[in-house]
């Protein structure tokens, strides 16, 4: 009688493990998709923040006395390099900001493609370009 009971329980345990394996096989792709989406989202948030910091540092440099466009580009590029941003482009408006009078605005725009900065192949943000802009008024 004990043999019968142990065989019966043993059979249930094997079936239960099979059900657990099937549930895991169904849930694993969904869990992996969620994890990859979270990683990609965090990467894009970091990229956007990096572009914002670069544009802010560029505009601060532009407002310094005797600053020229190469100084602004260098400040922006330094942030992009430090944060390993690939393919960043920097635009200063107006181009001849050195001649602006006090009270006029300077704008620095920094952008980068999401594809070159993605850590997940086949990115969820494929084909997009993230951009950050900082605008300040010249006071000197």
Backbone torsions as a table, in degrees:
resi	resn	phi	psi	omega
1	UNK	NA	-37.6	177.4
2	UNK	-65.8	-34.0	179.2
3	UNK	-62.8	-45.1	-179.6
4	UNK	-60.2	-44.1	-178.6
5	UNK	-63.5	-44.2	-178.1
6	UNK	-68.5	-35.8	176.9
7	UNK	-65.5	-40.1	-179.8
8	UNK	-62.5	-46.1	179.1
9	UNK	-67.1	-37.2	-179.0
10	UNK	-64.9	-40.2	178.6
11	UNK	-63.4	-40.6	177.2
12	UNK	-63.5	-40.3	179.9
13	UNK	-62.1	-41.2	178.9
14	UNK	-66.3	-42.3	178.2
15	UNK	-64.6	-37.9	-179.6
16	UNK	-65.8	-39.3	177.3
17	UNK	-64.7	-35.4	177.9
18	UNK	-65.5	-39.8	177.5
19	UNK	-65.3	-42.5	179.1
20	UNK	-63.1	-39.5	178.7
21	UNK	-65.9	-39.8	178.6
22	UNK	-66.0	-42.7	177.3
23	UNK	-62.5	-41.3	178.5
24	UNK	-63.6	-41.6	-179.9
25	UNK	-64.0	-33.4	178.6
26	UNK	-76.8	-39.4	-175.2
27	UNK	-81.3	-28.0	-175.6
28	UNK	-57.0	-47.5	179.2
29	UNK	-60.7	-37.8	179.2
30	UNK	-66.1	-44.0	179.3
31	UNK	-63.1	-43.6	179.8
32	UNK	-63.5	-40.7	178.2
33	UNK	-62.3	-42.3	178.6
34	UNK	-64.4	-43.4	179.4
35	UNK	-63.6	-46.0	178.8
36	UNK	-63.4	-38.9	177.5
37	UNK	-64.6	-38.0	178.3
38	UNK	-67.3	-42.9	178.3
39	UNK	-61.7	-45.8	-179.3
40	UNK	-65.2	-40.6	178.7
41	UNK	-63.4	-43.1	178.2
42	UNK	-63.6	-38.4	177.6
43	UNK	-63.0	-43.0	-178.9
44	UNK	-71.2	-33.4	174.7
45	UNK	-64.4	-42.7	177.4
46	UNK	-63.1	-41.2	178.6
47	UNK	-63.2	-46.4	179.5
48	UNK	-60.9	-42.9	178.6
49	UNK	-64.5	-39.6	178.3
50	UNK	-62.9	-40.9	178.1
51	UNK	-65.8	-38.6	178.4
52	UNK	-64.5	-44.9	179.0
53	UNK	-63.8	-42.1	179.8
54	UNK	-62.2	-44.1	-180.0
55	UNK	-66.6	-37.7	178.6
56	UNK	-65.8	-44.7	178.1
57	UNK	-64.0	-36.9	177.4
58	UNK	-64.2	-43.9	-178.9
59	UNK	-69.1	-35.6	176.2
60	UNK	-63.2	-40.3	178.2
61	UNK	-65.8	-39.1	-179.2
62	UNK	-63.7	-29.0	-178.0
63	UNK	-83.4	-8.4	178.0
64	UNK	-70.6	153.1	179.6
65	UNK	-65.5	136.5	179.7
66	UNK	63.5	22.7	177.8
67	UNK	-75.6	142.9	176.7
68	UNK	-122.1	171.5	-175.1
69	UNK	-59.3	-36.4	-179.8
70	UNK	-65.4	-31.3	176.0
71	UNK	-65.2	-43.7	-179.7
72	UNK	-65.1	-47.5	178.9
73	UNK	-60.3	-40.2	179.0
74	UNK	-64.1	-41.9	179.3
75	UNK	-64.3	-44.1	178.7
76	UNK	-65.2	-45.7	-177.8
77	UNK	-64.0	-34.2	178.8
78	UNK	-62.3	-42.8	178.0
79	UNK	-65.0	-44.1	180.0
80	UNK	-62.6	-39.5	178.5
81	UNK	-67.6	-45.3	-180.0
82	UNK	-59.8	-33.8	-177.4
83	UNK	-98.7	8.4	176.1
84	UNK	57.9	42.0	176.5
85	UNK	-85.3	127.7	-178.0
86	UNK	-99.6	139.5	172.6
87	UNK	71.9	26.0	-179.2
88	UNK	-73.2	142.3	175.3
89	UNK	-122.3	143.0	-175.3
90	UNK	-123.5	130.9	179.2
91	UNK	-127.3	132.7	177.8
92	UNK	-113.8	130.8	178.2
93	UNK	-127.9	129.6	-8.1
94	UNK	-73.9	160.2	-177.9
95	UNK	-61.1	-37.9	-178.6
96	UNK	-100.4	56.4	-175.6
97	UNK	-67.1	-16.1	-179.7
98	UNK	-63.1	-27.1	-176.6
99	UNK	-93.7	2.2	-178.9
100	UNK	-67.1	148.1	176.5
101	UNK	-89.2	156.3	175.5
102	UNK	-55.7	137.5	-178.5
103	UNK	100.2	-11.7	177.5
104	UNK	-93.0	155.9	-172.6
105	UNK	-99.7	146.4	174.0
106	UNK	-118.8	140.7	-178.6
107	UNK	-129.9	131.6	175.8
108	UNK	-119.3	125.0	179.6
109	UNK	-118.0	130.0	178.4
110	UNK	-123.8	131.0	179.5
111	UNK	-136.9	158.5	179.0
112	UNK	-153.9	144.4	178.5
113	UNK	-74.4	140.6	179.9
114	UNK	-69.4	-33.8	-177.3
115	UNK	-59.2	-45.6	-177.4
116	UNK	-74.2	-12.9	-176.5
117	UNK	-113.0	11.0	-179.1
118	UNK	-85.6	145.3	175.7
119	UNK	-99.4	-10.9	-179.0
120	UNK	-107.0	123.2	177.0
121	UNK	-63.6	143.6	-177.0
122	UNK	66.4	52.7	-172.0
123	UNK	-54.4	148.0	173.7
124	UNK	-69.8	-21.8	-178.2
125	UNK	-103.6	21.7	-175.7
126	UNK	-54.0	135.5	176.8
127	UNK	81.4	-0.4	-178.9
128	UNK	-97.6	153.5	174.6
129	UNK	-121.5	125.3	178.2
130	UNK	-91.8	143.6	-175.1
131	UNK	-137.1	144.9	173.4
132	UNK	-135.1	142.5	-177.4
133	UNK	-131.9	138.0	173.5
134	UNK	-125.1	134.7	179.5
135	UNK	-128.9	132.1	176.6
136	UNK	-141.2	160.3	-179.1
137	UNK	-96.4	136.6	177.2
138	UNK	-73.2	133.1	-176.9
139	UNK	-115.8	-19.2	-178.0
140	UNK	-86.6	NA	NA
